[in-house]
């Protein structure tokens, strides 16, 4: 989580396993695409930087953040990657819709992890303002996509150790 003390893009590259033999799926919400495309680019570039091959990264798009759950499950069953990254952005509005979407996606990804054989990485920005999202999609707080990619690599490595 990005705070005033932690940047989403800060990590020790020496603590990241080699991803050259791993495959990944990235599911991206089209809603708030000016943010989610930056998250996607951050995740993709970080995977490549740590050895993942472009042909082993599948990117798929879904209309909104709630659909990330279904998209992640379908991508997992069709491509059988080592990890799936779900990237979305929900910004608080005037109605409780924000709370329902955020809660649903959180619970959906928790369920995928509990029931699945691979890790499903939760890369959903849940902010009060567009500026907070900009700050976490390559802005002053780094890029949540970078963080999600590092988590995917580490969890895929973890999974392989116990497979």
C-alpha positions as CSV (number, residue, x, y, z in Angstrom):
1,X,0.0,0.0,0.0
2,X,1.3,3.4,-0.9
3,X,1.6,5.8,2.0
4,X,3.7,8.8,2.7
5,X,6.3,6.3,3.9
6,X,6.2,3.6,1.1
7,X,6.3,4.0,-2.7
8,X,4.5,1.3,-4.6
9,X,7.4,1.0,-7.1
10,X,10.2,0.7,-4.4
11,X,11.5,-2.8,-3.9
12,X,14.8,-4.6,-3.8
13,X,15.3,-6.2,-7.2
14,X,17.7,-8.7,-5.6
15,X,14.8,-10.1,-3.7
16,X,12.8,-10.9,-6.8
17,X,13.0,-14.4,-8.4
18,X,13.9,-14.8,-12.0
19,X,10.7,-14.8,-14.1
20,X,12.1,-16.2,-17.3
21,X,10.3,-19.5,-17.1
22,X,7.1,-18.1,-15.7
23,X,3.9,-17.2,-17.5
24,X,1.4,-14.5,-16.4
25,X,-2.0,-13.2,-17.2
26,X,-2.9,-9.6,-16.7
27,X,-6.7,-8.7,-16.6
28,X,-7.3,-5.0,-17.0
29,X,-10.5,-3.1,-16.4
30,X,-11.4,-0.7,-19.2
31,X,-13.2,1.6,-16.7
32,X,-11.0,4.5,-15.8
33,X,-8.6,3.4,-18.7
34,X,-6.5,6.5,-18.3
35,X,-5.4,4.9,-15.0
36,X,-5.7,1.2,-15.7
37,X,-3.6,1.4,-18.8
38,X,-0.8,2.9,-16.7
39,X,-1.2,0.1,-14.2
40,X,-1.0,-2.4,-17.1
41,X,2.1,-0.8,-18.5
42,X,3.7,-0.8,-15.0
43,X,2.9,-4.5,-14.5
44,X,4.0,-5.6,-18.0
45,X,7.3,-3.6,-17.9
46,X,8.1,-4.9,-14.4
47,X,7.5,-8.5,-15.5
48,X,9.8,-8.0,-18.5
49,X,12.4,-6.4,-16.4
50,X,12.6,-9.5,-14.2
51,X,12.9,-11.9,-17.1
52,X,9.4,-12.7,-18.2
53,X,9.1,-13.3,-22.0
54,X,6.6,-11.2,-23.9
55,X,5.1,-14.3,-25.4
56,X,4.4,-15.6,-21.8
57,X,2.3,-12.6,-20.8
58,X,-1.3,-12.5,-21.8
59,X,-3.2,-9.3,-21.4
60,X,-7.0,-9.4,-21.5
61,X,-9.6,-6.6,-20.9
62,X,-12.9,-6.5,-19.1
63,X,-15.4,-3.7,-19.0
64,X,-15.2,-2.8,-15.3
65,X,-13.5,-3.7,-12.1
66,X,-16.3,-6.1,-10.9
67,X,-15.7,-8.1,-14.1
68,X,-12.0,-8.7,-13.1
69,X,-13.1,-11.7,-11.1
70,X,-14.7,-13.5,-14.0
71,X,-11.9,-12.4,-16.4
72,X,-9.2,-13.7,-14.0
73,X,-10.9,-17.0,-13.6
74,X,-11.4,-17.5,-17.4
75,X,-7.9,-16.5,-18.2
76,X,-6.6,-18.9,-15.6
77,X,-8.5,-21.8,-17.0
78,X,-7.8,-21.1,-20.6
79,X,-4.1,-20.1,-20.5
80,X,-2.9,-21.9,-17.3
81,X,-0.4,-19.2,-16.3
82,X,1.7,-19.2,-13.1
83,X,-0.1,-16.2,-11.8
84,X,-2.9,-13.8,-12.7
85,X,-2.8,-10.0,-12.0
86,X,-6.1,-8.1,-11.8
87,X,-5.8,-4.4,-12.4
88,X,-8.6,-1.9,-11.9
89,X,-9.5,1.5,-10.5
90,X,-12.6,2.5,-8.5
91,X,-13.0,6.1,-7.4
92,X,-15.5,7.0,-4.7
93,X,-18.6,8.8,-6.0
94,X,-21.8,10.1,-4.4
95,X,-23.5,6.7,-4.0
96,X,-22.7,3.4,-2.1
97,X,-21.8,1.8,-5.5
98,X,-18.1,2.3,-4.7
99,X,-18.4,0.2,-1.5
100,X,-20.2,-2.6,-3.2
101,X,-17.8,-2.9,-6.1
102,X,-14.7,-2.7,-3.9
103,X,-16.1,-5.2,-1.5
104,X,-17.2,-7.6,-4.2
105,X,-13.9,-7.5,-6.1
106,X,-11.9,-8.0,-2.8
107,X,-14.1,-11.0,-1.9
108,X,-13.9,-12.3,-5.4
109,X,-10.1,-12.3,-5.5
110,X,-10.0,-13.8,-2.0
111,X,-12.2,-16.6,-3.2
112,X,-10.1,-17.2,-6.4
113,X,-7.0,-17.5,-4.2
114,X,-8.7,-19.9,-1.8
115,X,-10.1,-22.1,-4.5
116,X,-7.4,-21.8,-7.2
117,X,-4.1,-23.6,-7.9
118,X,-2.3,-20.4,-8.8
119,X,-2.1,-17.0,-7.2
120,X,-4.5,-14.2,-8.2
121,X,-3.0,-10.8,-7.5
122,X,-5.3,-8.0,-6.3
123,X,-4.3,-4.8,-8.1
124,X,-7.4,-2.7,-7.5
125,X,-7.0,1.0,-6.7
126,X,-9.8,2.1,-4.4
127,X,-9.4,5.9,-4.0
128,X,-11.4,8.8,-3.0
129,X,-10.3,11.1,-5.9
130,X,-8.9,10.9,-9.4
131,X,-5.7,12.6,-8.2
132,X,-5.1,9.8,-5.6
133,X,-5.4,7.3,-8.5
134,X,-3.0,9.3,-10.7
135,X,-0.6,9.4,-7.8
136,X,-0.7,5.6,-7.6
137,X,-0.5,4.9,-11.4
138,X,3.0,6.1,-12.0
139,X,2.7,9.3,-10.0
140,X,4.3,10.5,-6.7
141,X,3.4,7.2,-4.9
142,X,4.7,4.9,-7.7
143,X,2.7,2.4,-9.7
144,X,0.4,-0.2,-8.2
145,X,1.1,-2.2,-11.4
146,X,4.7,-2.5,-10.5
147,X,3.8,-3.8,-7.0
148,X,1.3,-6.3,-8.4
149,X,3.9,-7.7,-10.9
150,X,6.5,-8.2,-8.1
151,X,3.9,-9.9,-6.0
152,X,2.9,-12.1,-8.9
153,X,6.5,-13.2,-9.5
154,X,7.1,-13.9,-5.8
155,X,3.9,-15.8,-5.4
156,X,4.5,-17.8,-8.6
157,X,7.9,-18.7,-7.2
158,X,6.3,-19.6,-3.8
159,X,3.7,-21.8,-5.6
160,X,6.3,-23.7,-7.5
161,X,8.2,-24.5,-4.3
162,X,5.1,-26.3,-3.0
163,X,3.7,-27.8,-6.2
